[in-house]
Amino acid sequence: MRNGIAAAFAALALSAGGVRADDTPRSLYEQAKQEGMVSVWSSLDVEMQQAQLKVFSRKFPGLRIEAFKIPPAAAIERAIAESRAGRVTVDVMDTNSGYLQLVFDRDLARPYPWGKVFGVPDDLVLYDNRALAIGHYDLPISYNTDLVKPGEIASWEDLTQPKWKGKFMLEARGFGLAILAQEWGEEKTVSYIKRLVANRPIITQSASPTMDGLASGQASAAIGAIGGRIQKLREQGAPLDWARVGPIPAQVVTVFPVVGAPHPAAAKLWSWWWTTPEGQKTFYDEQGYGLLAGPGANPRGQEMKEKGLSIVFETGKVEEGRHNLEIVSQAIGGLK
């Protein structure tokens, strides 16, 4: 009878949040070895996931990864469809925090005691233990170093001046400007965008063509390129840099095990790994990404702190973030 009661409580704990009384990194690893793999859907390159696995495997050998590159919205839509059909094929997903309400509304992520089991710092455990922060995608003003001198752009307001008319790119979705609206307010943000648009920017449809166009000299400066990617392209010889101008908007990137994951222990172990110093170092070395603030801040975040550049992080209030993004994209008017 005692064994039956214990089994019942264990089953209840697993159904509530995937928690076992004996969960430890070592016990989860033993379970993960039996599972044999982890399936990851991510907007990050497959090569990035493989680089993480290489470092991960030094401590936890015996797991392979199936990584699939897919944008967050499409990944969530697909996961919802799989969940409804009762056949989930993904273990772990990552997304910026603006998409998480969809995840929570469909019960795709549940609480787990990350601090108790793994010792994850409180500031990286988000949304009532349902997701972990693994990085920040900063969206500073960027520029072509062949066309713009360091310090020539000294404020966000500079790009509204006649000097830059027709010479800068503006990404149509306006993620960074929507984040700045948290600090600036709606009226100031819309007024700023109207003056930007009046200065005849080249409207782009996503971060990648923005960075490519900037590197090739199609424009002198840009709003909408990701700082980490600008840094990596610069290291590879592209004439790119980011303006040391604050405030700097930053998306919050999260990871979470998916409810119903076919490899639940591996999902937890892999999610946690991204928050570790080894995981963060690989993220930064490979992609230029990672945390911009806190004890684990990457070198770019440390430079921002040293230069007194404030960072505005994407709000955890999903409705506010969605509203700001709507008003910004409408003000830019470049989406088709």
Residue pairs with C-beta under 8 A, 6 or more apart in sequence:
9 21
10 20
10 21
13 19
13 20
13 21
14 20
16 110
17 110
17 111
17 112
17 129
18 110
18 112
18 257
18 259
18 264
18 268
19 112
19 113
20 27
23 113
23 117
23 268
24 117
25 117
25 118
25 269
25 272
28 117
28 265
28 268
28 269
29 60
29 265
29 269
31 264
31 265
31 266
32 38
32 60
32 62
32 63
32 263
32 265
32 266
32 269
33 62
33 63
34 265
35 63
35 262
35 263
35 264
35 265
35 266
36 62
36 63
36 64
36 263
36 266
37 63
37 64
37 65
37 66
37 263
37 266
38 63
38 64
38 65
38 66
38 91
38 92
38 263
38 266
38 267
38 269
38 270
39 65
39 66
39 68
39 89
39 90
39 91
39 92
39 261
39 262
39 263
40 49
40 65
40 66
40 67
40 68
40 90
40 91
40 92
40 93
40 94
40 270
41 68
41 70
41 75
41 78
41 79
41 90
41 92
41 93
42 48
42 49
42 67
42 68
42 69
42 70
42 75
42 92
42 93
42 94
43 69
43 70
43 71
43 72
43 75
43 94
43 95
44 69
44 94
44 287
45 69
45 287
46 67
46 68
46 69
47 286
48 283
48 286
48 287
49 65
49 67
50 65
50 67
51 282
51 286
52 273
52 274
52 279
52 282
52 283
53 63
53 64
53 65
55 278
55 279
55 282
56 63
56 270
56 273
56 278
56 279
57 63
59 278
60 269
63 266
65 270
68 90
70 78
72 93
72 94
72 95
72 96
72 99
73 99
75 90
75 93
75 95
76 93
76 95
76 99
76 102
76 103
76 106
76 108
79 88
79 90
79 93
79 106
79 108
79 258
80 102
80 106
80 108
82 88
82 89
82 90
83 106
83 107
83 108
83 259
83 260
88 258
88 259
88 260
88 261
88 262
89 262
90 258
90 261
91 257
91 258
91 261
91 262
91 263
91 264
91 266
91 267
91 270
92 255
92 256
92 257
92 258
92 261
92 267
92 270
92 271
93 103
93 108
93 255
93 256
93 258
94 134
94 253
94 254
94 255
94 256
94 274
95 103
95 253
95 254
96 137
96 251
96 252
96 253
96 254
96 314
97 126
97 131
97 251
97 252
97 253
97 254
97 314
97 315
97 316
97 318
97 321
98 251
98 314
98 318
98 321
98 322
98 325
100 109
100 127
100 130
100 131
100 254
100 318
101 318
101 319
101 322
103 109
103 131
103 256
104 127
104 130
107 259
108 256
108 258
108 259
109 127
109 130
109 131
109 256
109 257
109 258
109 259
110 130
110 259
111 128
111 129
111 130
112 129
112 130
112 257
112 268
113 129
114 120
114 124
114 125
114 129
114 132
114 272
115 121
115 122
115 125
117 268
117 272
118 272
118 275
120 132
120 272
120 275
121 275
121 294
121 295
123 133
123 294
124 132
124 133
124 134
124 275
124 291
124 294
125 132
125 133
126 132
126 133
126 252
126 254
126 316
127 316
130 256
131 254
131 255
131 256
132 254
132 255
132 256
132 271
132 272
132 274
132 275
133 252
133 253
133 254
133 275
133 291
134 253
134 254
134 255
134 274
134 275
134 279
134 280
134 283
134 290
134 291
135 253
135 274
135 280
135 283
135 289
135 290
135 291
136 250
136 251
136 252
136 253
136 289
136 290
136 291
136 292
136 293
136 301
136 311
136 313
137 226
137 227
137 228
137 250
137 251
137 253
137 289
138 226
138 227
138 228
138 242
138 248
138 249
138 250
138 292
138 300
138 311
139 175
139 176
139 179
139 223
139 224
139 225
139 226
139 227
139 248
139 249
139 250
139 251
140 176
140 227
140 230
140 242
140 243
140 245
140 248
140 249
141 153
141 156
141 159
141 221
141 222
141 223
141 242
141 243
141 245
142 211
142 214
142 221
142 222
142 225
142 227
142 230
142 240
142 241
142 242
142 243
143 152
143 153
143 214
143 220
143 221
143 222
143 240
143 241
143 242
143 243
144 214
144 215
144 217
144 219
144 220
144 221
144 239
144 240
145 239
145 240
145 241
146 217
146 239
147 217
147 220
147 239
148 220
148 221
150 241
151 244
153 159
153 221
153 243
153 245
154 245
155 245
156 180
156 192
156 245
157 192
158 164
159 168
159 196
159 199
159 201
159 221
159 223
160 192
160 195
160 196
160 198
160 199
161 199
162 199
164 199
164 220
164 221
165 199
165 200
166 199
166 200
166 201
166 202
167 219
167 220
167 221
168 199
168 201
168 202
168 219
168 220
168 221
168 222
168 223
169 201
169 202
169 203
169 204
169 210
169 213
169 214
169 218
169 219
169 221
169 222
169 223
169 224
170 196
170 197
170 201
170 202
170 203
170 204
170 222
170 223
170 224
170 332
170 334
171 203
171 204
171 205
171 206
171 207
171 210
171 222
171 223
171 224
171 225
172 203
172 204
172 205
172 329
172 332
172 334
172 335
173 205
173 206
173 224
173 325
173 329
173 335
174 193
174 224
174 325
174 328
174 329
174 331
174 332
175 224
175 249
175 251
175 325
176 223
176 224
176 249
177 189
177 192
177 193
177 223
177 249
177 328
177 332
178 189
178 249
178 321
178 324
178 325
178 327
178 328
178 329
179 249
179 250
179 251
179 312
179 313
179 314
179 315
179 321
179 324
180 189
180 247
180 249
180 312
181 189
181 324
181 327
181 328
182 312
182 315
182 320
182 324
183 247
183 312
184 192
186 324
186 327
189 324
189 327
189 328
189 331
190 327
190 328
190 331
193 328
193 331
193 332
194 331
196 223
196 332
197 331
197 332
197 333
201 223
202 213
202 218
202 219
203 332
203 334
204 210
204 213
204 222
204 224
204 334
205 334
205 335
207 224
207 225
207 226
207 229
210 222
210 224
210 225
211 222
211 225
211 226
211 229
211 230
211 233
211 240
213 219
213 222
214 221
214 222
214 225
214 240
215 233
215 238
215 239
215 240
217 239
221 243
225 242
227 242
227 248
227 288
227 300
228 284
228 287
228 288
228 289
228 290
228 300
229 287
229 288
230 240
230 241
230 242
230 288
231 242
231 288
231 300
232 287
232 288
233 240
234 240
234 241
235 288
244 307
244 309
245 309
246 304
246 308
246 309
246 310
246 311
247 309
247 310
247 311
247 312
248 304
248 309
248 310
248 311
248 312
249 311
249 312
249 314
250 292
250 311
250 312
250 313
250 314
251 314
252 313
252 314
252 316
253 289
255 271
255 274
256 271
257 264
257 267
257 268
257 271
258 267
261 267
273 279
274 280
274 283
277 296
280 290
280 291
280 296
280 298
281 290
283 289
283 290
284 290
284 298
284 299
288 300
289 298
290 296
290 297
290 298
290 301
291 297
291 298
291 301
292 298
292 300
292 301
292 304
292 311
293 301
293 305
293 311
293 313
297 305
301 311
304 311
314 321
315 321
315 324
329 335
